[in-house]
Amino acid sequence: MVRAWNDESPGIVERLNAQTPLRRSADPDEIAQAAAWLLSDRSSYVTGTVLRVDGGARA
């Protein structure tokens, strides 16, 4: 999906990465790990919050 978007709008990935403090896109496993943590017993006391997995984009 991202490749097709970049084909239609050349350079969009580089522009987005430049605006992210980590200067890269997330690896799918990084997103999956955050979701797995939320589904695990380790997050049992977490309520009413937004877990941003965005590489610091909204920091």
Secondary structure, 3 states (H helix, E strand, C coil): CHHHHHHHCCCHHHHHHHCCCCCCCCCHHHHHHHHHHHHCHHHCCCCCCCCCCCCCCCC
